[in-house]
């Protein structure tokens, strides 16, 4: 579900696109995206000199001795094998997304994340299957600490690079490579609830025009020792199409042991600009 709505144009726009539009202002977009990411990282480093020692934001009770990898700002190593199904807004169209989603901590302040997606869909009017995209992400943690009231926090900045592997004639892919600088804050309350607001802007560096700013709000809570739930709301604004394809997703998971977890997802599109009606998913997590 998440890859479908992340930054792609509306389905009707994609299916009418037979060739990529290469823009004259492409170099400017690349420079602006990387300049924004660099400015966020350098600006955050100003306050990092007196940084506290690193710690687990959501505690061992949530994820078997380390943070929960369902928190995108968690400082953890993991690999997830995932399947997500989306029932699209056009009659009788559907999407199956099979993907690997993982991360490695390069050092206590720098995280490398990766995704590889394979789609099976009938968006084009016939059943098609192919690789959709590969994503790499760098996340830098310039500062973390504890507020006077006991709430722990972590600041994060970084950038995505999404390489499109699809074919729009098959209804697969976004039709463009993209970069997406972002900034976020993780807040862990004494109750065990973790809240994560994020702001990210995606722009295409090849192919069709993509220019999207997204606000995301995540809440994660542990319960019954080994279980957790997660709510993930995304509100993107598509500057090219003047649409807001918002969505909400729910996750319920259980840590089987310190190195293994299972979870299920459910979600739905919001508003008249939604790209899908409802979706479900399953995930198998390996923690190391």
C-alpha positions in Angstrom: 0.0 0.0 0.0 2.7 2.5 1.0 4.6 2.4 -2.2 1.5 3.0 -4.3 0.6 6.2 -2.5 4.1 7.5 -1.6 4.6 9.9 -4.5 3.1 8.7 -7.6 0.7 10.6 -9.9 -2.9 9.7 -10.1 -3.6 6.4 -12.0 -5.3 8.1 -14.9 -2.4 10.4 -15.5 0.1 7.6 -15.4 -1.8 5.4 -17.8 -2.0 8.2 -20.3 1.7 8.7 -20.2 3.5 6.7 -23.0 6.8 8.5 -23.0 8.7 10.3 -20.2 8.8 14.1 -20.1 12.4 15.2 -19.6 12.4 18.7 -18.1 14.7 21.6 -19.0 14.9 22.4 -15.3 16.0 19.0 -14.2 19.5 20.1 -13.0 17.9 22.8 -10.9 15.6 20.3 -9.2 18.6 18.0 -8.4 20.6 20.9 -6.9 17.6 22.2 -4.9 16.8 18.7 -3.4 20.4 18.0 -2.4 20.9 21.6 -1.1 17.8 21.2 1.1 19.1 17.9 2.5 22.5 19.3 3.2 21.1 22.4 4.9 19.0 20.3 7.2 22.0 18.1 8.2 24.4 20.9 8.6 21.9 23.0 10.5 21.1 20.1 12.9 24.8 19.5 13.5 25.2 22.9 15.1 23.4 21.5 18.2 24.9 18.1 18.2 28.2 18.8 20.0 26.7 18.3 23.5 24.5 15.4 22.5 23.6 12.8 25.1 24.4 9.1 24.8 22.2 7.1 22.4 19.4 5.0 23.9 16.3 3.0 22.9 13.4 5.4 22.5 10.6 2.9 23.0 12.4 0.5 25.4 13.0 -3.2 25.5 9.4 -4.1 26.3 8.3 -3.0 22.9 10.7 -4.9 20.7 12.5 -7.5 22.6 15.6 -5.5 23.7 15.7 -2.8 21.1 13.5 -0.2 19.5 10.6 -1.1 17.2 11.6 -1.1 13.5 8.1 0.0 12.6 9.2 3.4 13.8 11.0 4.9 10.8 13.4 6.8 13.0 14.4 3.8 15.2 18.1 3.2 15.4 18.0 -0.6 14.6 19.1 -3.2 12.2 16.4 -5.3 10.6 15.1 -7.0 7.4 11.4 -7.3 6.7 9.8 -9.5 4.0 6.4 -7.9 3.2 3.3 -8.3 1.0 0.7 -5.6 0.6 -2.6 -5.7 -1.4 -4.5 -2.6 -2.5 -8.0 -2.5 -3.9 -7.8 0.5 -6.3 -10.4 3.2 -6.9 -11.0 2.0 -10.5 -13.5 -0.9 -10.8 -11.9 -4.3 -10.6 -8.3 -3.1 -10.4 -5.9 -4.3 -7.8 -2.2 -4.2 -6.8 0.0 -6.8 -5.0 3.3 -5.3 -3.8 6.0 -7.8 -2.7 9.0 -6.2 -1.2 12.1 -6.3 1.0 12.4 -3.5 3.5 15.4 -3.2 5.8 18.0 -1.1 7.5 21.5 -1.2 8.8 23.1 1.2 11.4 26.4 2.4 9.9 27.3 4.0 13.2 25.2 5.3 16.2 24.1 8.4 14.3 23.8 7.2 10.7 21.3 4.7 9.3 21.1 3.2 5.8 17.7 1.9 4.7 16.8 0.0 1.6 13.7 -1.3 -0.2 13.1 -3.4 -3.4 9.6 -3.7 -4.8 7.9 -6.2 -7.2 4.4 -5.5 -8.4 1.6 -7.7 -9.7 -1.3 -5.6 -11.0 -4.0 -5.2 -13.6 -3.9 -1.3 -13.6 -3.2 -1.4 -17.4 -6.3 -3.5 -18.1 -4.4 -6.8 -18.2 -2.5 -8.7 -15.5 1.2 -7.5 -15.4 4.1 -8.3 -13.2 7.6 -6.7 -12.9 10.1 -5.0 -10.7 8.7 -1.6 -9.6 11.4 0.4 -7.8 14.5 0.3 -5.6 14.9 2.8 -2.7 17.9 3.8 -0.7 17.7 6.2 2.3 20.3 7.8 4.6 19.0 9.0 8.0 21.2 11.1 10.3 20.5 11.6 14.0 22.0 14.9 15.1 20.5 15.0 18.5 18.6 13.1 21.1 17.9 13.6 24.8 15.2 13.9 27.5 12.9 16.8 28.1 12.3 18.0 31.7 9.0 16.2 31.9 10.7 12.9 31.1 9.8 12.6 27.4 12.6 11.3 25.3 13.3 12.7 21.9 15.3 12.1 18.8 15.8 14.4 15.8 16.4 13.0 12.4 17.2 14.4 8.9 17.9 12.6 5.7 17.1 11.9 2.1 15.5 9.1 -0.1 16.6 8.2 -3.6 14.0 6.1 -5.5 15.1 4.4 -8.7 12.1 3.6 -10.9 12.3 0.1 -12.4 8.8 -0.1 -13.8 7.1 0.4 -17.2 4.1 2.7 -17.4 2.6 0.8 -20.3 2.2 -2.1 -17.8 0.8 0.2 -15.1 4.0 -0.4 -13.0 6.2 2.3 -11.5 5.9 6.0 -11.0 7.6 6.9 -14.3 10.5 8.8 -12.7 13.5 8.6 -10.4 13.0 10.7 -7.3 14.8 12.3 -4.4 13.1 13.1 -1.1 14.8 15.1 1.6 13.0 14.9 5.0 13.1 15.9 8.7 11.4 14.2 11.6 11.1 14.0 15.4 10.5 10.9 17.5 8.9 11.5 21.0 8.7 8.7 23.5 6.3 9.4 26.4 6.7 7.8 29.8 3.5 5.8 29.1 5.4 4.0 26.3 3.6 5.7 23.5 6.0 6.9 20.7 4.8 9.7 18.4 6.7 10.5 15.2 5.9 13.6 13.0 7.7 13.8 9.7 7.9 16.2 6.8 9.2 15.2 3.4 9.3 16.6 -0.1 9.7 14.4 -3.2 10.8 15.7 -6.6 11.6 13.8 -9.8 15.1 13.9 -11.3 14.2 12.0 -14.4 11.0 11.1 -16.2 7.6 12.5 -15.6 7.0 15.5 -13.3 6.6 14.6 -9.6 6.6 17.3 -7.0 4.9 16.3 -3.7 5.1 17.5 -0.1 3.9 15.0 2.5 3.1 15.3 6.2 3.2 12.1 8.1 2.1 11.3 11.7 2.9 8.0 13.4 1.9 6.6 16.8 3.2 3.3 18.2 2.2 1.7 21.5 3.3 -1.6 23.1 0.8 -3.7 25.1 0.7 -7.2 26.6 4.5 -7.4 26.8 5.2 -8.7 23.3 2.6 -6.9 21.2 2.4 -3.5 19.5 0.0 -1.4 17.5 0.8 1.4 15.1 -1.3 4.1 13.4 0.3 5.8 10.4 -1.5 8.8 8.7 -0.1 10.5 5.6 -1.3 13.7 4.0 0.6 14.5 0.8 0.0 17.4 -1.5 0.7 16.8 -5.2 1.8 20.2 -6.6 1.6 19.0 -10.2 -2.0 17.6 -10.1 -3.3 19.8 -7.2 -4.5 16.8 -5.3 -4.3 15.4 -1.7 -4.2 11.6 -1.9 -4.3 11.0 1.9 -4.4 7.7 3.6 -4.3 6.0 7.0 -2.7 2.7 7.9 -2.9 0.4 10.9 -0.5 -2.2 12.1 -0.7 -5.0 14.7 2.4 -7.0 15.5 4.0 -9.4 17.9 7.6 -10.1 18.8 8.0 -13.9 18.8 11.5 -13.6 20.3 14.4 -11.1 20.3 15.2 -11.8 16.7 11.9 -12.4 15.0 8.5 -10.7 14.7 5.2 -10.9 12.7 2.7 -8.2 11.9 -0.4 -7.4 9.8 -1.4 -4.2 8.1 -4.7 -2.6 7.1 -5.4 0.7 5.5 -7.7 2.9 3.5 -7.5 5.9 1.2 -9.1 9.2 2.4 -11.0 11.8 0.4 -11.9 12.1 -3.2 -8.3 12.2 -4.4 -7.4 8.8 -2.8 -5.5 6.3 -5.0 -7.0 3.2 -3.4 -10.1 2.2 -1.4 -8.7 -0.3 1.1 -5.7 -2.6 1.6 -4.2 -5.3 3.7 -0.7 -6.7 4.3 1.6 -9.1 6.1 5.2 -8.8 7.3 7.9 -11.1 8.6 10.7 -9.3 10.5 14.2 -10.4 11.2 16.0 -8.3 13.9 19.8 -8.4 14.4 
